[in-house]
């Protein structure tokens, strides 16, 4: 598969999958949790509070692993594994761009000082389980 075709396949999964797992590193061990993700091309974003364990974990070690795309329908469901590094952003324009009413459960609004955006800079995507095919790797 050509890299441009692979990139499009990865983008298809990202564009159709918002909920996945984010794994951080705590004392050399993975710590995973479900998160909501947004993407701009191959860059991933997820909102969180500056007062969470994950923010502390990322400050100590910015390496993360993300799983997105499995729909639970069975063998053949495509998903992606993402390796990357996180940058913690307090950029107001980014918070406003990603804001939605579902976030009102945790934040007062896009101007809430506790709201931060985790910006994930991927180093590699692996397209997994596409109709039982071997994984395909997109290095960035």
Buried (B, 14 or more C-beta within 10 A) or exposed (E): EEEEEBBEBBBBBBEEBEEBBBBBBBEEEEEBEEBBBBBEEBBBBBBBBEEBEBBEBBEEBBEBBBBBBBEEEEEEBBBBBBBBBBEBBEEEEBBEEBBEEEBEEEBEEBEBEEBBBBBBBBEEBBBBBBEEEEEBEBEE
